[in-house]
């Protein structure tokens, strides 16, 4: 499983279900990276997103009655939309799948982080002051493999997209 997310210098991820910055180049990178893949998220993240075409959506939520199923949430209907209330059940179903991306929220990332083998993190060069969601990621088991800088003025803040690979065996 790969993690893909953006954080500021303090680990801020969001505010009121939205990204606290405008970074069109990072959104373009997210789209290119996850297109045609499976994306895993919590229900809050799912409800905050626009439709993301050509991706299988997996939503983890304690509000779902069955351990696995198809359906709608937030009044949306989508193809390739699956719900789980069990992380273990979801992991069993995904164990042989490639190109699975964990995209948020903070609670789901914390729970699934031990299963992440690659982390693609946009480090936003900012200190966001108004936020309600932040995360502290321990990347000590990861090795930085690449870093791409972006300082185009069309983005609200400069940023780096860093790709990390877990250097120690995966935890389960």
Rosetta silent file (secondary structure, phi, psi, omega in degrees, C-alpha in Angstrom):
SEQUENCE: XXXXXXXXXXXXXXXXXXXXXXXXXXXXXXXXXXXXXXXXXXXXXXXXXXXXXXXXXXXXXXXXXXXXXXXXXXXXXXXXXXXXXXXXXXXXXXXXXXXXXXXXXXXXXXXXXXXXXXXXXXXXXXXXXXXXXXXXXXXXXXXXXXXXXXXXXXXXXXXXXXXXXXXXXXXX
SCORE:     score description
SCORE:     0.000 S_00000001
   1 L     0.000  139.627  178.083    0.000    0.000    0.000 S_00000001
   2 E  -108.938  143.823  174.304    1.197    3.501   -0.861 S_00000001
   3 E  -101.885  133.767  173.847    0.422    6.629    1.101 S_00000001
   4 E  -135.027  120.322  179.368   -0.170    9.847   -0.832 S_00000001
   5 E  -161.796  169.497  177.366   -0.922   13.086    0.983 S_00000001
   6 E  -121.742  138.050  178.447    0.111   16.699    1.471 S_00000001
   7 E  -140.472  153.490  173.910    1.185   18.276    4.770 S_00000001
   8 L   -88.375 -170.187 -176.523    2.654   21.577    5.848 S_00000001
   9 L   -63.002  -24.160 -179.406    5.742   21.936    8.088 S_00000001
  10 L   -97.845   -0.524 -177.250    3.661   21.095   11.197 S_00000001
  11 L    91.581    9.943  178.993    1.833   18.140    9.638 S_00000001
  12 E   -65.517  133.717 -179.950   -1.355   20.085    8.890 S_00000001
  13 E  -114.231  -32.155 -172.397   -3.539   18.249    6.365 S_00000001
  14 E  -167.791  172.218  175.521   -6.861   20.039    6.324 S_00000001
  15 E  -148.540  123.448  178.529   -9.498   22.324    7.697 S_00000001
  16 L    51.957   42.823  175.994  -13.240   21.662    7.730 S_00000001
  17 L    76.738   13.107 -179.555  -12.926   18.821    5.223 S_00000001
  18 E  -130.466  158.626  172.781  -10.904   20.843    2.733 S_00000001
  19 L   -70.925  138.045 -176.536   -7.277   21.311    1.825 S_00000001
  20 L   -87.565   24.049 -179.880   -5.964   24.497    3.457 S_00000001
  21 L  -155.676  166.507  175.273   -4.105   25.604    0.297 S_00000001
  22 L  -117.473  107.324 -178.401   -4.452   25.843   -3.460 S_00000001
  23 L  -129.777   79.141 -176.727   -1.775   23.775   -5.196 S_00000001
  24 H   -58.354  -33.007  179.171   -2.960   22.921   -8.726 S_00000001
  25 H   -69.162  -33.017  176.576    0.352   21.246   -9.598 S_00000001
  26 H   -71.562  -39.133  177.016    0.052   18.937   -6.600 S_00000001
  27 H   -63.138  -38.607  176.672   -3.547   18.055   -7.527 S_00000001
  28 H   -62.875  -42.971  177.127   -2.351   17.257  -11.049 S_00000001
  29 H   -61.830  -44.452  178.372    0.354   15.001   -9.583 S_00000001
  30 H   -56.950  -46.665 -179.479   -2.238   13.281   -7.346 S_00000001
  31 H   -61.442  -47.371 -179.748   -4.459   12.626  -10.353 S_00000001
  32 H   -62.751  -40.148 -176.629   -1.591   11.225  -12.450 S_00000001
  33 H   -69.466  -40.404 -172.294   -0.321    9.061   -9.595 S_00000001
  34 H   -97.866   -8.349 -176.139   -3.671    7.537   -8.592 S_00000001
  35 L   -58.322  129.141  179.719   -5.429    7.329  -11.972 S_00000001
  36 L    78.993   10.021 -175.603   -6.598    3.778  -12.669 S_00000001
  37 L  -112.118 -177.357  173.356   -5.763    2.657   -9.126 S_00000001
  38 E  -100.169  131.656  176.250   -7.546    1.815   -5.892 S_00000001
  39 E  -116.884  134.289 -177.498   -7.828    4.617   -3.334 S_00000001
  40 E  -111.968  134.004 -177.480   -8.515    3.935    0.338 S_00000001
  41 E  -155.599  165.684  170.524   -9.979    6.600    2.608 S_00000001
  42 E   -81.658  168.758 -177.071  -12.158    7.290    5.613 S_00000001
  43 H   -66.806  -33.173  177.876  -15.758    8.405    5.189 S_00000001
  44 H   -63.621  -42.902  177.572  -14.935   12.034    6.021 S_00000001
  45 H   -64.392  -44.278  179.475  -12.373   12.181    3.234 S_00000001
  46 H   -58.130  -45.570 -177.835  -14.783   10.491    0.844 S_00000001
  47 H   -68.220  -20.728 -178.156  -17.542   12.996    1.623 S_00000001
  48 H   -89.597   -8.955 -173.910  -15.170   15.914    1.066 S_00000001
  49 L   -92.685  149.672  165.781  -14.028   14.826   -2.404 S_00000001
  50 L   -74.946  174.473  177.197  -15.387   15.576   -5.830 S_00000001
  51 L   -62.085  130.748  177.855  -15.952   12.578   -8.094 S_00000001
  52 L  -112.137   95.876 -175.302  -12.617   10.920   -8.866 S_00000001
  53 L   -69.103  157.314  176.257  -13.094    9.017  -12.115 S_00000001
  54 L    57.940   40.089  173.865  -11.235    5.850  -13.075 S_00000001
  55 L  -141.763  141.672  171.915  -10.413    4.862   -9.535 S_00000001
  56 E   -84.292  124.904 -178.036  -11.805    2.125   -7.319 S_00000001
  57 E   -99.091  126.205  172.426  -12.942    3.814   -4.081 S_00000001
  58 E  -117.875  123.822 -177.140  -12.662    1.968   -0.782 S_00000001
  59 E  -114.106  122.682  173.821  -14.212    3.724    2.196 S_00000001
  60 E   -93.930  127.436 -178.995  -13.450    2.667    5.759 S_00000001
  61 L  -155.817  136.470  174.600  -16.205    3.617    8.174 S_00000001
  62 L   -75.553  -11.177 -177.382  -17.515    2.426   11.516 S_00000001
  63 L   -82.213   -9.045 -178.809  -20.957    3.626   10.355 S_00000001
  64 L   -86.702  133.766 -175.373  -21.298    0.788    7.819 S_00000001
  65 L   -77.261  -33.097 -178.346  -23.220   -2.221    9.144 S_00000001
  66 L   -97.340  160.913 -179.342  -21.603   -4.945    7.066 S_00000001
  67 L   -75.810  -19.560  178.545  -17.912   -5.812    6.973 S_00000001
  68 L  -156.731  140.321  177.647  -17.862   -5.396    3.197 S_00000001
  69 E  -178.023  174.784  175.328  -20.336   -4.053    0.707 S_00000001
  70 E  -111.689  156.631  176.143  -21.309   -1.733   -2.104 S_00000001
  71 L   164.541 -157.195 -179.363  -23.507    1.268   -1.780 S_00000001
  72 L  -127.963  157.357  176.557  -23.756    5.008   -1.406 S_00000001
  73 E  -149.548  152.502 -179.663  -22.790    7.488    1.246 S_00000001
  74 L    59.862   24.557  179.409  -23.176   11.281    1.414 S_00000001
  75 L    72.475   13.092 -179.020  -25.985   10.983   -1.129 S_00000001
  76 E  -107.421  146.975  171.328  -23.532    9.939   -3.859 S_00000001
  77 L  -119.097  134.702 -178.822  -23.606    6.854   -5.994 S_00000001
  78 L  -140.546  147.145  168.648  -20.411    5.639   -7.630 S_00000001
  79 L   -75.588  157.727  178.447  -19.239    2.684   -9.601 S_00000001
  80 L    54.814   44.538  178.710  -16.329    0.861   -8.055 S_00000001
  81 E  -119.388  123.212 -176.872  -17.297    2.012   -4.562 S_00000001
  82 E  -131.514  143.291 -179.821  -16.822   -0.386   -1.663 S_00000001
  83 E  -116.696  143.653  175.304  -17.314    0.062    2.074 S_00000001
  84 E  -136.929  142.704  168.572  -15.579   -1.701    4.942 S_00000001
  85 L  -111.160    4.838  179.684  -15.921   -1.389    8.688 S_00000001
  86 L  -125.856  118.387  176.507  -13.062   -3.832    9.253 S_00000001
  87 H   -62.647  -42.163 -178.852   -9.470   -2.944    8.399 S_00000001
  88 H   -61.220  -42.665  178.353   -8.482   -6.618    8.525 S_00000001
  89 H   -63.109  -42.984  178.817  -11.200   -7.579    6.043 S_00000001
  90 H   -62.933  -45.995 -179.805  -10.162   -4.774    3.716 S_00000001
  91 H   -62.004  -38.930  177.039   -6.482   -5.730    3.948 S_00000001
  92 H   -61.951  -42.323 -179.832   -7.320   -9.374    3.195 S_00000001
  93 H   -68.813  -25.851 -176.485   -9.257   -8.325    0.085 S_00000001
  94 H  -101.326   -0.371 -170.123   -6.403   -6.075   -1.081 S_00000001
  95 L   -58.690  -28.635 -179.309   -3.416   -8.287   -0.194 S_00000001
  96 L  -105.843   12.133 -177.230   -2.651   -9.265   -3.805 S_00000001
  97 L   -93.749  142.090  172.499   -3.547   -5.923   -5.384 S_00000001
  98 L   -98.003  163.387  175.090   -1.053   -3.480   -6.854 S_00000001
  99 L    55.904   55.102  173.581   -1.459    0.281   -6.971 S_00000001
 100 E  -108.414  124.790 -176.811   -3.441    0.782   -3.780 S_00000001
 101 E  -116.253  129.155  172.368   -3.183    4.318   -2.401 S_00000001
 102 E   -90.196  122.157 -173.186   -4.093    5.465    1.087 S_00000001
 103 E  -117.220   -5.083  177.608   -5.293    9.075    0.763 S_00000001
 104 E   135.304  179.110   -4.183   -6.684   10.066    4.197 S_00000001
 105 L   -78.526 -170.988 -172.504   -8.012   11.143    6.623 S_00000001
 106 H   -58.238  -42.555 -178.364   -5.627   11.377    9.508 S_00000001
 107 H   -63.900  -45.400  179.700   -7.273    8.642   11.613 S_00000001
 108 H   -66.349  -39.849  178.058   -7.280    6.098    8.770 S_00000001
 109 H   -60.875  -45.652  179.908   -3.688    7.001    7.869 S_00000001
 110 H   -60.025  -41.202 -178.252   -2.559    6.420   11.467 S_00000001
 111 H   -69.858  -36.592 -175.237   -4.290    3.024   11.567 S_00000001
 112 H   -96.877   -6.216 -176.251   -2.956    1.837    8.196 S_00000001
 113 H   -55.796  -35.873  177.096    0.500    3.435    8.298 S_00000001
 114 H   -61.520  -17.422 -179.036    2.179    0.187    9.487 S_00000001
 115 H   -97.034   -2.949 -178.352    1.043   -1.384    6.176 S_00000001
 116 L   -79.069  128.423  177.678    2.442    1.394    3.982 S_00000001
 117 L  -104.653  -18.374  178.297    5.482    0.382    1.926 S_00000001
 118 E  -141.971  137.913  179.321    5.832    3.635   -0.021 S_00000001
 119 E  -124.065  125.556  177.464    4.959    7.192    0.991 S_00000001
 120 E  -113.172  103.150 -170.913    4.477    9.989   -1.521 S_00000001
 121 E  -119.185  125.244  172.677    4.300   13.127    0.559 S_00000001
 122 E   -87.431  113.895  177.472    3.892   16.665   -0.643 S_00000001
 123 E   -93.715  106.877 -176.842    5.725   18.828    1.870 S_00000001
 124 E   -84.521  128.190 -178.132    4.102   22.257    1.631 S_00000001
 125 L   -80.899   74.148 -177.043    6.439   25.126    2.515 S_00000001
 126 L  -159.058  160.196  171.380    3.950   26.833    4.825 S_00000001
 127 L  -121.881   91.231 -177.604    2.787   27.087    8.419 S_00000001
 128 L   -70.284  131.757 -176.749   -0.995   26.951    8.184 S_00000001
 129 L   -95.384  -31.796 -179.153   -2.596   28.681   11.160 S_00000001
 130 L  -107.224  111.108 -178.360   -6.263   27.702   10.766 S_00000001
 131 L  -157.830  161.241  173.882   -6.721   23.936   10.682 S_00000001
 132 L  -130.009   -1.567 -179.045   -8.503   21.069   12.367 S_00000001
 133 E  -135.581  122.773  176.862   -6.589   18.095   10.974 S_00000001
 134 E  -141.789  162.436 -177.862   -2.887   17.370   11.365 S_00000001
 135 L  -143.202  148.445  175.527   -0.771   14.250   11.463 S_00000001
 136 L  -116.532  106.508 -178.723    2.613   13.264   12.816 S_00000001
 137 L   -98.670  129.462  175.152    4.237   10.682   10.554 S_00000001
 138 L   -92.496  104.139 -179.077    7.288    8.774   11.724 S_00000001
 139 L   -96.620   18.223 -177.047    9.336    8.254    8.571 S_00000001
 140 L   -65.055  -22.826  176.669   12.345    6.795   10.405 S_00000001
 141 L   -88.747    5.148 -175.332   11.724    3.387    8.737 S_00000001
 142 E  -114.628  152.694  175.523   11.678    5.018    5.284 S_00000001
 143 E  -114.855  131.965  176.507   14.391    6.086    2.859 S_00000001
 144 E   -71.140  123.648 -177.989   13.978    9.168    0.694 S_00000001
 145 E  -104.538  -32.820  179.096   14.203    8.036   -2.940 S_00000001
 146 E  -156.860  157.108  178.140   13.305   11.188   -4.852 S_00000001
 147 E  -146.709  128.728  179.302   12.301   14.788   -4.359 S_00000001
 148 E  -122.086  124.150 -179.532   10.748   17.152   -6.892 S_00000001
 149 E   -91.443  146.394  175.017   10.468   20.856   -6.097 S_00000001
 150 E  -138.396  120.478  178.219    7.672   23.083   -7.351 S_00000001
 151 L  -129.197   25.260  178.892    7.696   26.841   -6.897 S_00000001
 152 L   -60.979  131.948 -177.469    5.408   27.877   -9.749 S_00000001
 153 L   -63.530  -14.449  176.768    3.550   31.074   -8.740 S_00000001
 154 L   -70.207  -16.403  175.328    0.187   29.545   -9.741 S_00000001
 155 L   -90.683  140.838 -177.675    0.503   27.465   -6.537 S_00000001
 156 L   -62.269  -32.338  179.579   -0.298   29.247   -3.285 S_00000001
 157 L  -138.521  151.168  170.347    2.890   27.893   -1.651 S_00000001
 158 L   -69.531  158.387  179.542    6.071   26.254   -2.915 S_00000001
 159 E  -157.195  165.294  172.826    6.330   22.528   -2.163 S_00000001
 160 E  -122.073  137.543  170.849    8.372   19.354   -2.622 S_00000001
 161 E  -101.955  110.796 -178.536    6.932   15.992   -3.605 S_00000001
 162 E  -105.127  137.635  177.323    9.049   13.419   -1.800 S_00000001
 163 E  -112.625  123.424 -178.812    8.902    9.702   -2.463 S_00000001
 164 E  -118.696  144.125  174.342    9.944    7.427    0.410 S_00000001
 165 E  -117.529  135.628  177.685   10.325    3.638    0.458 S_00000001
 166 E   -65.369  126.669 -176.519   10.049    1.652    3.680 S_00000001
 167 L   -96.283  -14.232  175.824   13.517    0.313    4.382 S_00000001
 168 L  -108.250  162.049 -178.050   12.605   -2.117    7.135 S_00000001
 169 L   -56.321  147.066  178.963   10.223   -5.093    6.799 S_00000001
 170 L   -63.088  138.571  177.837    6.524   -4.332    6.696 S_00000001
 171 L   -89.722  150.622  176.843    4.720   -4.557   10.025 S_00000001
 172 L  -138.585    0.000    0.000    1.471   -6.463   10.375 S_00000001
